[in-house]
C-alpha cells in the first residue's frame, strides 16, 4: 500500500473519473480501492493478509507477482 500512496494512485483515479463514476470507496485511499476490487471479484484476500489476483487480470494490467508458480505464456 505504501507504493499506492507514493504514486498517488487514488488521487489519479479520482482525477480521471470526471465524466464517470469514481470508485465507491475512493475517499478511503488504497484500502478503499482494495475494497472495490474485492467487491468486483478481481482480487481475493487470503487469511495471511496476502492478495490473490487471477493471472488473466494481473497479466493484462502488467502487474508483477511474488512467489507461486509462473504462468505459461
C-alpha angles and dihedrals in degrees: 000000000000090000091054089053096047092046090045092229095164093050091048092051091048092051092050093050095075097122096022134060111272120229109286096240098036092125089063091063122218093348089055092050090053089052090054093048090049092050089053090050091240091125138024125209113224123216091252092057098260122128124232121204123181112252092238090066096035094053093042091053092045094241122157126228137221120217128334128087118320114242118243112252 
